[in-house]
Amino acid sequence: MSARAFRKFAPLFDRVLVQRFEAETKSKGGIMLPEKAKGKVLEATVVAHGPGVKNEKGEVVPVCVTVGDKVFLPEYGGTKVVLEDTEFSFPRI
C-alpha cells in the first residue's frame, strides 16, 4: 500500500486503522468450510493509530496499541474504508 494513501486517511485522536484477518477456509482437520460456517472475523491487525486523546488536564493520553498488534474488534462499529482494493476499519480504542 502506498504511503500517500495512509497519509490521506490518517487516524485522529483514539482511532486506529485496522485490517481484519481473512476467514479460515479449512478446518484444522482439513475439511473445507462453507461460507455460512466461517462466521464473522472479529480479529484484526493494527495498521496505523492516532496520537491519543486529551484528558481533563489537557495532557494527551496515547493509545494503548502499536502498529502490528493483533486486536479483537466488536462485531458492529467502526467505519469501513477501502484503500487500494483492501478493506480497513476505523474503530475507536
Protein Blocks (a to p, Z undefined) as FASTA:
>chain_A
ZZklmmmmccehjbccdddddddfbdfkopacdfklnopafbdcdfbdcfbdcdfkopac
ddfbdehiacdddfbecjdddeehiacddddZZ
